Amino acid sequence: MKNVTLIVLIGQHAHEHYLGDRAKPSLTETVKHFNDYLPTYFPLVHPSPRNNIWQAKNPWFRERVLPELRQCIKGVLTS
């Protein structure tokens, strides 16, 4: 694919594969520090119903991460 400007990494396996040693020790820490991987990568949790508990324990995800993801995607789509 040409001109790929943002790669969304969904789940810990994708984080480990693409980020390698740059990934934080846990999925939570990697997602929390998503800015460390921009502008190329945007690490996320897997959007499985099983992760509802994780999202409930980490309200910062909806407050900080999702709005930033929306902005990044909007930027890619409008460029």
PDB file of N, CA, C and O in Angstrom:
ATOM      1  N   MET A   1       0.837  -1.175   0.000  1.00  0.00           N
ATOM      2  CA  MET A   1       0.000   0.000   0.000  1.00  0.00           C
ATOM      3  C   MET A   1       0.885   1.242   0.000  1.00  0.00           C
ATOM      4  O   MET A   1       1.870   1.329   0.732  1.00  0.00           O
ATOM      5  N   LYS A   2       0.517   2.164  -0.812  1.00  0.00           N
ATOM      6  CA  LYS A   2       1.269   3.412  -0.894  1.00  0.00           C
ATOM      7  C   LYS A   2       0.657   4.444   0.041  1.00  0.00           C
ATOM      8  O   LYS A   2      -0.537   4.399   0.337  1.00  0.00           O
ATOM      9  N   ASN A   3       1.470   5.357   0.493  1.00  0.00           N
ATOM     10  CA  ASN A   3       1.028   6.513   1.268  1.00  0.00           C
ATOM     11  C   ASN A   3       0.308   6.170   2.568  1.00  0.00           C
ATOM     12  O   ASN A   3      -0.618   6.877   2.965  1.00  0.00           O
ATOM     13  N   VAL A   4       0.712   5.115   3.221  1.00  0.00           N
ATOM     14  CA  VAL A   4       0.129   4.783   4.524  1.00  0.00           C
ATOM     15  C   VAL A   4       0.722   5.751   5.540  1.00  0.00           C
ATOM     16  O   VAL A   4       1.940   5.824   5.698  1.00  0.00           O
ATOM     17  N   THR A   5      -0.142   6.491   6.225  1.00  0.00           N
ATOM     18  CA  THR A   5       0.350   7.481   7.182  1.00  0.00           C
ATOM     19  C   THR A   5       0.003   7.142   8.619  1.00  0.00           C
ATOM     20  O   THR A   5       0.558   7.737   9.543  1.00  0.00           O
ATOM     21  N   LEU A   6      -0.917   6.185   8.829  1.00  0.00           N
ATOM     22  CA  LEU A   6      -1.296   5.794  10.175  1.00  0.00           C
ATOM     23  C   LEU A   6      -1.619   4.304  10.184  1.00  0.00           C
ATOM     24  O   LEU A   6      -2.411   3.822   9.374  1.00  0.00           O
ATOM     25  N   ILE A   7      -0.997   3.588  11.109  1.00  0.00           N
ATOM     26  CA  ILE A   7      -1.251   2.160  11.280  1.00  0.00           C
ATOM     27  C   ILE A   7      -1.843   1.972  12.666  1.00  0.00           C
ATOM     28  O   ILE A   7      -1.194   2.254  13.673  1.00  0.00           O
ATOM     29  N   VAL A   8      -3.081   1.493  12.711  1.00  0.00           N
ATOM     30  CA  VAL A   8      -3.769   1.258  13.975  1.00  0.00           C
ATOM     31  C   VAL A   8      -3.435  -0.162  14.421  1.00  0.00           C
ATOM     32  O   VAL A   8      -3.739  -1.132  13.726  1.00  0.00           O
ATOM     33  N   LEU A   9      -2.810  -0.269  15.579  1.00  0.00           N
ATOM     34  CA  LEU A   9      -2.398  -1.562  16.122  1.00  0.00           C
ATOM     35  C   LEU A   9      -3.427  -2.008  17.148  1.00  0.00           C
ATOM     36  O   LEU A   9      -3.563  -1.391  18.204  1.00  0.00           O
ATOM     37  N   ILE A  10      -4.147  -3.071  16.841  1.00  0.00           N
ATOM     38  CA  ILE A  10      -5.243  -3.528  17.692  1.00  0.00           C
ATOM     39  C   ILE A  10      -4.818  -4.773  18.464  1.00  0.00           C
ATOM     40  O   ILE A  10      -4.640  -5.848  17.891  1.00  0.00           O
ATOM     41  N   GLY A  11      -4.660  -4.606  19.759  1.00  0.00           N
ATOM     42  CA  GLY A  11      -4.325  -5.722  20.638  1.00  0.00           C
ATOM     43  C   GLY A  11      -2.840  -5.885  20.893  1.00  0.00           C
ATOM     44  O   GLY A  11      -1.996  -5.366  20.162  1.00  0.00           O
ATOM     45  N   GLN A  12      -2.552  -6.614  21.945  1.00  0.00           N
ATOM     46  CA  GLN A  12      -1.179  -6.773  22.410  1.00  0.00           C
ATOM     47  C   GLN A  12      -0.274  -7.477  21.400  1.00  0.00           C
ATOM     48  O   GLN A  12       0.901  -7.131  21.283  1.00  0.00           O
ATOM     49  N   HIS A  13      -0.803  -8.452  20.675  1.00  0.00           N
ATOM     50  CA  HIS A  13       0.035  -9.146  19.697  1.00  0.00           C
ATOM     51  C   HIS A  13       0.501  -8.195  18.593  1.00  0.00           C
ATOM     52  O   HIS A  13       1.651  -8.262  18.158  1.00  0.00           O
ATOM     53  N   ALA A  14      -0.383  -7.321  18.148  1.00  0.00           N
ATOM     54  CA  ALA A  14       0.003  -6.327  17.136  1.00  0.00           C
ATOM     55  C   ALA A  14       1.021  -5.349  17.712  1.00  0.00           C
ATOM     56  O   ALA A  14       1.968  -4.959  17.030  1.00  0.00           O
ATOM     57  N   HIS A  15       0.823  -4.955  18.967  1.00  0.00           N
ATOM     58  CA  HIS A  15       1.779  -4.044  19.621  1.00  0.00           C
ATOM     59  C   HIS A  15       3.164  -4.679  19.635  1.00  0.00           C
ATOM     60  O   HIS A  15       4.152  -4.051  19.254  1.00  0.00           O
ATOM     61  N   GLU A  16       3.223  -5.932  20.080  1.00  0.00           N
ATOM     62  CA  GLU A  16       4.518  -6.616  20.185  1.00  0.00           C
ATOM     63  C   GLU A  16       5.159  -6.804  18.815  1.00  0.00           C
ATOM     64  O   GLU A  16       6.370  -6.639  18.668  1.00  0.00           O
ATOM     65  N   HIS A  17       4.358  -7.146  17.820  1.00  0.00           N
ATOM     66  CA  HIS A  17       4.905  -7.405  16.488  1.00  0.00           C
ATOM     67  C   HIS A  17       5.465  -6.134  15.848  1.00  0.00           C
ATOM     68  O   HIS A  17       6.590  -6.132  15.348  1.00  0.00           O
ATOM     69  N   TYR A  18       4.686  -5.064  15.865  1.00  0.00           N
ATOM     70  CA  TYR A  18       5.097  -3.848  15.164  1.00  0.00           C
ATOM     71  C   TYR A  18       5.969  -2.916  15.996  1.00  0.00           C
ATOM     72  O   TYR A  18       6.832  -2.229  15.450  1.00  0.00           O
ATOM     73  N   LEU A  19       5.757  -2.883  17.293  1.00  0.00           N
ATOM     74  CA  LEU A  19       6.534  -1.982  18.142  1.00  0.00           C
ATOM     75  C   LEU A  19       7.779  -2.639  18.705  1.00  0.00           C
ATOM     76  O   LEU A  19       8.748  -1.955  19.033  1.00  0.00           O
ATOM     77  N   GLY A  20       7.763  -3.961  18.819  1.00  0.00           N
ATOM     78  CA  GLY A  20       8.922  -4.682  19.339  1.00  0.00           C
ATOM     79  C   GLY A  20       9.323  -4.172  20.714  1.00  0.00           C
ATOM     80  O   GLY A  20       8.499  -4.087  21.624  1.00  0.00           O
ATOM     81  N   ASP A  21      10.577  -3.839  20.850  1.00  0.00           N
ATOM     82  CA  ASP A  21      11.114  -3.361  22.133  1.00  0.00           C
ATOM     83  C   ASP A  21      10.554  -2.005  22.538  1.00  0.00           C
ATOM     84  O   ASP A  21      10.675  -1.608  23.697  1.00  0.00           O
ATOM     85  N   ARG A  22       9.950  -1.296  21.608  1.00  0.00           N
ATOM     86  CA  ARG A  22       9.376   0.018  21.936  1.00  0.00           C
ATOM     87  C   ARG A  22       8.067  -0.104  22.717  1.00  0.00           C
ATOM     88  O   ARG A  22       7.646   0.852  23.369  1.00  0.00           O
ATOM     89  N   ALA A  23       7.419  -1.278  22.656  1.00  0.00           N
ATOM     90  CA  ALA A  23       6.172  -1.478  23.399  1.00  0.00           C
ATOM     91  C   ALA A  23       6.469  -1.420  24.897  1.00  0.00           C
ATOM     92  O   ALA A  23       7.533  -1.848  25.345  1.00  0.00           O
ATOM     93  N   LYS A  24       5.539  -0.900  25.645  1.00  0.00           N
ATOM     94  CA  LYS A  24       5.674  -0.836  27.107  1.00  0.00           C
ATOM     95  C   LYS A  24       5.476  -2.244  27.671  1.00  0.00           C
ATOM     96  O   LYS A  24       5.051  -3.142  26.945  1.00  0.00           O
ATOM     97  N   PRO A  25       5.778  -2.446  28.952  1.00  0.00           N
ATOM     98  CA  PRO A  25       5.668  -3.786  29.553  1.00  0.00           C
ATOM     99  C   PRO A  25       4.250  -4.369  29.559  1.00  0.00           C
ATOM    100  O   PRO A  25       4.090  -5.586  29.655  1.00  0.00           O
ATOM    101  N   SER A  26       3.231  -3.529  29.460  1.00  0.00           N
ATOM    102  CA  SER A  26       1.859  -4.040  29.465  1.00  0.00           C
ATOM    103  C   SER A  26       1.049  -3.356  28.371  1.00  0.00           C
ATOM    104  O   SER A  26       1.402  -2.275  27.901  1.00  0.00           O
ATOM    105  N   LEU A  27      -0.039  -4.001  27.974  1.00  0.00           N
ATOM    106  CA  LEU A  27      -0.954  -3.429  27.003  1.00  0.00           C
ATOM    107  C   LEU A  27      -1.478  -2.085  27.499  1.00  0.00           C
ATOM    108  O   LEU A  27      -1.541  -1.118  26.739  1.00  0.00           O
ATOM    109  N   THR A  28      -1.849  -2.029  28.762  1.00  0.00           N
ATOM    110  CA  THR A  28      -2.393  -0.803  29.334  1.00  0.00           C
ATOM    111  C   THR A  28      -1.403   0.349  29.212  1.00  0.00           C
ATOM    112  O   THR A  28      -1.780   1.453  28.819  1.00  0.00           O
ATOM    113  N   GLU A  29      -0.159   0.102  29.542  1.00  0.00           N
ATOM    114  CA  GLU A  29       0.852   1.161  29.464  1.00  0.00           C
ATOM    115  C   GLU A  29       1.113   1.581  28.023  1.00  0.00           C
ATOM    116  O   GLU A  29       1.312   2.764  27.747  1.00  0.00           O
ATOM    117  N   THR A  30       1.114   0.622  27.108  1.00  0.00           N
ATOM    118  CA  THR A  30       1.331   0.953  25.700  1.00  0.00           C
ATOM    119  C   THR A  30       0.208   1.847  25.191  1.00  0.00           C
ATOM    120  O   THR A  30       0.465   2.853  24.528  1.00  0.00           O
ATOM    121  N   VAL A  31      -1.038   1.485  25.499  1.00  0.00           N
ATOM    122  CA  VAL A  31      -2.180   2.284  25.045  1.00  0.00           C
ATOM    123  C   VAL A  31      -2.184   3.648  25.728  1.00  0.00           C
ATOM    124  O   VAL A  31      -2.469   4.665  25.096  1.00  0.00           O
ATOM    125  N   LYS A  32      -1.868   3.664  27.015  1.00  0.00           N
ATOM    126  CA  LYS A  32      -1.857   4.924  27.763  1.00  0.00           C
ATOM    127  C   LYS A  32      -0.840   5.908  27.174  1.00  0.00           C
ATOM    128  O   LYS A  32      -1.063   7.118  27.187  1.00  0.00           O
ATOM    129  N   HIS A  33       0.258   5.389  26.668  1.00  0.00           N
ATOM    130  CA  HIS A  33       1.318   6.235  26.105  1.00  0.00           C
ATOM    131  C   HIS A  33       1.301   6.208  24.574  1.00  0.00           C
ATOM    132  O   HIS A  33       2.352   6.210  23.933  1.00  0.00           O
ATOM    133  N   PHE A  34       0.107   6.184  24.005  1.00  0.00           N
ATOM    134  CA  PHE A  34      -0.053   6.117  22.549  1.00  0.00           C
ATOM    135  C   PHE A  34       0.706   7.215  21.827  1.00  0.00           C
ATOM    136  O   PHE A  34       1.168   7.015  20.703  1.00  0.00           O
ATOM    137  N   ASN A  35       0.840   8.385  22.467  1.00  0.00           N
ATOM    138  CA  ASN A  35       1.548   9.505  21.827  1.00  0.00           C
ATOM    139  C   ASN A  35       2.999   9.181  21.517  1.00  0.00           C
ATOM    140  O   ASN A  35       3.590   9.775  20.615  1.00  0.00           O
ATOM    141  N   ASP A  36       3.580   8.236  22.263  1.00  0.00           N
ATOM    142  CA  ASP A  36       4.969   7.857  22.021  1.00  0.00           C
ATOM    143  C   ASP A  36       5.159   7.213  20.651  1.00  0.00           C
ATOM    144  O   ASP A  36       6.281   7.158  20.146  1.00  0.00           O
ATOM    145  N   TYR A  37       4.082   6.729  20.048  1.00  0.00           N
ATOM    146  CA  TYR A  37       4.181   5.971  18.802  1.00  0.00           C
ATOM    147  C   TYR A  37       3.636   6.723  17.588  1.00  0.00           C
ATOM    148  O   TYR A  37       3.771   6.269  16.452  1.00  0.00           O
ATOM    149  N   LEU A  38       3.025   7.869  17.842  1.00  0.00           N
ATOM    150  CA  LEU A  38       2.518   8.685  16.747  1.00  0.00           C
ATOM    151  C   LEU A  38       3.670   9.391  16.055  1.00  0.00           C
ATOM    152  O   LEU A  38       4.686   9.643  16.703  1.00  0.00           O
ATOM    153  N   PRO A  39       3.570   9.714  14.812  1.00  0.00           N
ATOM    154  CA  PRO A  39       2.387   9.714  13.968  1.00  0.00           C
ATOM    155  C   PRO A  39       2.173   8.414  13.191  1.00  0.00           C
ATOM    156  O   PRO A  39       1.168   8.287  12.493  1.00  0.00           O
ATOM    157  N   THR A  40       3.082   7.452  13.290  1.00  0.00           N
ATOM    158  CA  THR A  40       2.966   6.250  12.464  1.00  0.00           C
ATOM    159  C   THR A  40       2.011   5.215  13.040  1.00  0.00           C
ATOM    160  O   THR A  40       1.167   4.676  12.323  1.00  0.00           O
ATOM    161  N   TYR A  41       2.141   4.937  14.333  1.00  0.00           N
ATOM    162  CA  TYR A  41       1.349   3.877  14.958  1.00  0.00           C
ATOM    163  C   TYR A  41       0.393   4.431  16.006  1.00  0.00           C
ATOM    164  O   TYR A  41       0.699   5.404  16.696  1.00  0.00           O
ATOM    165  N   PHE A  42      -0.780   3.788  16.114  1.00  0.00           N
ATOM    166  CA  PHE A  42      -1.735   4.139  17.160  1.00  0.00           C
ATOM    167  C   PHE A  42      -2.170   2.834  17.827  1.00  0.00           C
ATOM    168  O   PHE A  42      -3.024   2.126  17.294  1.00  0.00           O
ATOM    169  N   PRO A  43      -1.589   2.505  18.997  1.00  0.00           N
ATOM    170  CA  PRO A  43      -1.938   1.254  19.672  1.00  0.00           C
ATOM    171  C   PRO A  43      -3.265   1.348  20.425  1.00  0.00           C
ATOM    172  O   PRO A  43      -3.536   2.327  21.120  1.00  0.00           O
ATOM    173  N   LEU A  44      -4.086   0.302  20.268  1.00  0.00           N
ATOM    174  CA  LEU A  44      -5.389   0.236  20.929  1.00  0.00           C
ATOM    175  C   LEU A  44      -5.586  -1.134  21.563  1.00  0.00           C
ATOM    176  O   LEU A  44      -4.855  -2.081  21.272  1.00  0.00           O
ATOM    177  N   VAL A  45      -6.580  -1.222  22.425  1.00  0.00           N
ATOM    178  CA  VAL A  45      -6.999  -2.523  22.937  1.00  0.00           C
ATOM    179  C   VAL A  45      -7.894  -3.165  21.886  1.00  0.00           C
ATOM    180  O   VAL A  45      -8.435  -2.477  21.020  1.00  0.00           O
ATOM    181  N   HIS A  46      -8.046  -4.464  21.959  1.00  0.00           N
ATOM    182  CA  HIS A  46      -8.940  -5.167  21.045  1.00  0.00           C
ATOM    183  C   HIS A  46     -10.382  -4.791  21.401  1.00  0.00           C
ATOM    184  O   HIS A  46     -10.737  -4.795  22.580  1.00  0.00           O
ATOM    185  N   PRO A  47     -11.214  -4.468  20.418  1.00  0.00           N
ATOM    186  CA  PRO A  47     -12.582  -4.031  20.716  1.00  0.00           C
ATOM    187  C   PRO A  47     -13.546  -5.191  20.996  1.00  0.00           C
ATOM    188  O   PRO A  47     -14.663  -5.222  20.480  1.00  0.00           O
ATOM    189  N   SER A  48     -13.111  -6.108  21.791  1.00  0.00           N
ATOM    190  CA  SER A  48     -13.919  -7.272  22.139  1.00  0.00           C
ATOM    191  C   SER A  48     -14.822  -6.957  23.330  1.00  0.00           C
ATOM    192  O   SER A  48     -14.438  -6.165  24.191  1.00  0.00           O
ATOM    193  N   PRO A  49     -16.013  -7.557  23.400  1.00  0.00           N
ATOM    194  CA  PRO A  49     -16.853  -7.374  24.586  1.00  0.00           C
ATOM    195  C   PRO A  49     -16.140  -7.805  25.874  1.00  0.00           C
ATOM    196  O   PRO A  49     -16.476  -7.335  26.961  1.00  0.00           O
ATOM    197  N   ARG A  50     -15.171  -8.687  25.747  1.00  0.00           N
ATOM    198  CA  ARG A  50     -14.408  -9.118  26.922  1.00  0.00           C
ATOM    199  C   ARG A  50     -13.580  -7.978  27.503  1.00  0.00           C
ATOM    200  O   ARG A  50     -13.161  -8.044  28.659  1.00  0.00           O
ATOM    201  N   ASN A  51     -13.343  -6.946  26.723  1.00  0.00           N
ATOM    202  CA  ASN A  51     -12.551  -5.812  27.194  1.00  0.00           C
ATOM    203  C   ASN A  51     -13.387  -4.730  27.853  1.00  0.00           C
ATOM    204  O   ASN A  51     -12.853  -3.685  28.224  1.00  0.00           O
ATOM    205  N   ASN A  52     -14.678  -4.952  28.006  1.00  0.00           N
ATOM    206  CA  ASN A  52     -15.515  -3.971  28.700  1.00  0.00           C
ATOM    207  C   ASN A  52     -15.037  -3.743  30.127  1.00  0.00           C
ATOM    208  O   ASN A  52     -15.094  -2.620  30.628  1.00  0.00           O
ATOM    209  N   ILE A  53     -14.571  -4.789  30.780  1.00  0.00           N
ATOM    210  CA  ILE A  53     -14.042  -4.655  32.143  1.00  0.00           C
ATOM    211  C   ILE A  53     -12.798  -3.776  32.125  1.00  0.00           C
ATOM    212  O   ILE A  53     -12.641  -2.895  32.970  1.00  0.00           O
ATOM    213  N   TRP A  54     -11.913  -4.016  31.159  1.00  0.00           N
ATOM    214  CA  TRP A  54     -10.692  -3.213  31.046  1.00  0.00           C
ATOM    215  C   TRP A  54     -11.061  -1.749  30.839  1.00  0.00           C
ATOM    216  O   TRP A  54     -10.487  -0.867  31.478  1.00  0.00           O
ATOM    217  N   GLN A  55     -12.020  -1.486  29.944  1.00  0.00           N
ATOM    218  CA  GLN A  55     -12.415  -0.107  29.683  1.00  0.00           C
ATOM    219  C   GLN A  55     -13.037   0.539  30.912  1.00  0.00           C
ATOM    220  O   GLN A  55     -12.830   1.728  31.156  1.00  0.00           O
ATOM    221  N   ALA A  56     -13.796  -0.229  31.691  1.00  0.00           N
ATOM    222  CA  ALA A  56     -14.390   0.314  32.917  1.00  0.00           C
ATOM    223  C   ALA A  56     -13.313   0.670  33.943  1.00  0.00           C
ATOM    224  O   ALA A  56     -13.472   1.632  34.695  1.00  0.00           O
ATOM    225  N   LYS A  57     -12.234  -0.085  33.980  1.00  0.00           N
ATOM    226  CA  LYS A  57     -11.132   0.171  34.919  1.00  0.00           C
ATOM    227  C   LYS A  57     -10.214   1.293  34.444  1.00  0.00           C
ATOM    228  O   LYS A  57      -9.419   1.823  35.221  1.00  0.00           O
ATOM    229  N   ASN A  58     -10.324   1.648  33.182  1.00  0.00           N
ATOM    230  CA  ASN A  58      -9.421   2.643  32.588  1.00  0.00           C
ATOM    231  C   ASN A  58     -10.223   3.737  31.877  1.00  0.00           C
ATOM    232  O   ASN A  58     -10.216   3.811  30.649  1.00  0.00           O
ATOM    233  N   PRO A  59     -10.916   4.587  32.648  1.00  0.00           N
ATOM    234  CA  PRO A  59     -11.764   5.617  32.022  1.00  0.00           C
ATOM    235  C   PRO A  59     -10.979   6.614  31.169  1.00  0.00           C
ATOM    236  O   PRO A  59     -11.559   7.260  30.297  1.00  0.00           O
ATOM    237  N   TRP A  60      -9.698   6.748  31.398  1.00  0.00           N
ATOM    238  CA  TRP A  60      -8.867   7.640  30.597  1.00  0.00           C
ATOM    239  C   TRP A  60      -8.892   7.232  29.119  1.00  0.00           C
ATOM    240  O   TRP A  60      -8.670   8.065  28.240  1.00  0.00           O
ATOM    241  N   PHE A  61      -9.164   5.940  28.845  1.00  0.00           N
ATOM    242  CA  PHE A  61      -9.190   5.476  27.456  1.00  0.00           C
ATOM    243  C   PHE A  61     -10.256   6.223  26.657  1.00  0.00           C
ATOM    244  O   PHE A  61      -9.975   6.736  25.574  1.00  0.00           O
ATOM    245  N   ARG A  62     -11.468   6.285  27.186  1.00  0.00           N
ATOM    246  CA  ARG A  62     -12.551   6.992  26.487  1.00  0.00           C
ATOM    247  C   ARG A  62     -12.347   8.504  26.532  1.00  0.00           C
ATOM    248  O   ARG A  62     -12.711   9.214  25.594  1.00  0.00           O
ATOM    249  N   GLU A  63     -11.771   8.987  27.613  1.00  0.00           N
ATOM    250  CA  GLU A  63     -11.606  10.431  27.788  1.00  0.00           C
ATOM    251  C   GLU A  63     -10.476  11.013  26.956  1.00  0.00           C
ATOM    252  O   GLU A  63     -10.612  12.104  26.402  1.00  0.00           O
ATOM    253  N   ARG A  64      -9.356  10.293  26.862  1.00  0.00           N
ATOM    254  CA  ARG A  64      -8.164  10.837  26.197  1.00  0.00           C
ATOM    255  C   ARG A  64      -7.834  10.162  24.878  1.00  0.00           C
ATOM    256  O   ARG A  64      -7.532  10.826  23.886  1.00  0.00           O
ATOM    257  N   VAL A  65      -7.893   8.836  24.874  1.00  0.00           N
ATOM    258  CA  VAL A  65      -7.404   8.099  23.708  1.00  0.00           C
ATOM    259  C   VAL A  65      -8.387   8.161  22.542  1.00  0.00           C
ATOM    260  O   VAL A  65      -7.992   8.482  21.421  1.00  0.00           O
ATOM    261  N   LEU A  66      -9.648   7.863  22.786  1.00  0.00           N
ATOM    262  CA  LEU A  66     -10.611   7.840  21.685  1.00  0.00           C
ATOM    263  C   LEU A  66     -10.762   9.189  20.975  1.00  0.00           C
ATOM    264  O   LEU A  66     -10.828   9.214  19.746  1.00  0.00           O
ATOM    265  N   PRO A  67     -10.820  10.315  21.704  1.00  0.00           N
ATOM    266  CA  PRO A  67     -10.871  11.600  20.977  1.00  0.00           C
ATOM    267  C   PRO A  67      -9.631  11.833  20.105  1.00  0.00           C
ATOM    268  O   PRO A  67      -9.735  12.360  18.997  1.00  0.00           O
ATOM    269  N   GLU A  68      -8.473  11.442  20.609  1.00  0.00           N
ATOM    270  CA  GLU A  68      -7.245  11.612  19.823  1.00  0.00           C
ATOM    271  C   GLU A  68      -7.259  10.701  18.595  1.00  0.00           C
ATOM    272  O   GLU A  68      -6.818  11.099  17.517  1.00  0.00           O
ATOM    273  N   LEU A  69      -7.761   9.491  18.760  1.00  0.00           N
ATOM    274  CA  LEU A  69      -7.878   8.574  17.619  1.00  0.00           C
ATOM    275  C   LEU A  69      -8.795   9.181  16.554  1.00  0.00           C
ATOM    276  O   LEU A  69      -8.477   9.149  15.365  1.00  0.00           O
ATOM    277  N   ARG A  70      -9.909   9.722  16.976  1.00  0.00           N
ATOM    278  CA  ARG A  70     -10.834  10.362  16.023  1.00  0.00           C
ATOM    279  C   ARG A  70     -10.123  11.485  15.251  1.00  0.00           C
ATOM    280  O   ARG A  70     -10.270  11.605  14.035  1.00  0.00           O
ATOM    281  N   GLN A  71      -9.361  12.291  15.970  1.00  0.00           N
ATOM    282  CA  GLN A  71      -8.631  13.390  15.313  1.00  0.00           C
ATOM    283  C   GLN A  71      -7.602  12.863  14.324  1.00  0.00           C
ATOM    284  O   GLN A  71      -7.471  13.397  13.222  1.00  0.00           O
ATOM    285  N   CYS A  72      -6.874  11.824  14.704  1.00  0.00           N
ATOM    286  CA  CYS A  72      -5.867  11.252  13.807  1.00  0.00           C
ATOM    287  C   CYS A  72      -6.514  10.703  12.540  1.00  0.00           C
ATOM    288  O   CYS A  72      -6.022  10.930  11.435  1.00  0.00           O
ATOM    289  N   ILE A  73      -7.612   9.982  12.705  1.00  0.00           N
ATOM    290  CA  ILE A  73      -8.288   9.412  11.545  1.00  0.00           C
ATOM    291  C   ILE A  73      -8.868  10.523  10.664  1.00  0.00           C
ATOM    292  O   ILE A  73      -8.794  10.452   9.437  1.00  0.00           O
ATOM    293  N   LYS A  74      -9.430  11.524  11.282  1.00  0.00           N
ATOM    294  CA  LYS A  74      -9.957  12.658  10.524  1.00  0.00           C
ATOM    295  C   LYS A  74      -8.836  13.316   9.719  1.00  0.00           C
ATOM    296  O   LYS A  74      -9.026  13.671   8.556  1.00  0.00           O
ATOM    297  N   GLY A  75      -7.676  13.478  10.342  1.00  0.00           N
ATOM    298  CA  GLY A  75      -6.541  14.066   9.643  1.00  0.00           C
ATOM    299  C   GLY A  75      -6.091  13.240   8.462  1.00  0.00           C
ATOM    300  O   GLY A  75      -5.754  13.787   7.411  1.00  0.00           O
ATOM    301  N   VAL A  76      -6.080  11.925   8.620  1.00  0.00           N
ATOM    302  CA  VAL A  76      -5.684  11.045   7.522  1.00  0.00           C
ATOM    303  C   VAL A  76      -6.693  11.121   6.384  1.00  0.00           C
ATOM    304  O   VAL A  76      -6.312  11.177   5.215  1.00  0.00           O
ATOM    305  N   LEU A  77      -7.966  11.125   6.719  1.00  0.00           N
ATOM    306  CA  LEU A  77      -9.009  11.124   5.699  1.00  0.00           C
ATOM    307  C   LEU A  77      -9.116  12.444   4.943  1.00  0.00           C
ATOM    308  O   LEU A  77      -9.561  12.472   3.795  1.00  0.00           O
ATOM    309  N   THR A  78      -8.710  13.527   5.582  1.00  0.00           N
ATOM    310  CA  THR A  78      -8.824  14.832   4.932  1.00  0.00           C
ATOM    311  C   THR A  78      -7.532  15.285   4.264  1.00  0.00           C
ATOM    312  O   THR A  78      -7.484  16.351   3.650  1.00  0.00           O
ATOM    313  N   SER A  79      -6.491  14.477   4.386  1.00  0.00           N
ATOM    314  CA  SER A  79      -5.216  14.897   3.759  1.00  0.00           C
ATOM    315  C   SER A  79      -5.072  14.343   2.361  1.00  0.00           C
ATOM    316  O   SER A  79      -4.066  14.596   1.697  1.00  0.00           O
TER     317      SER A  79
END
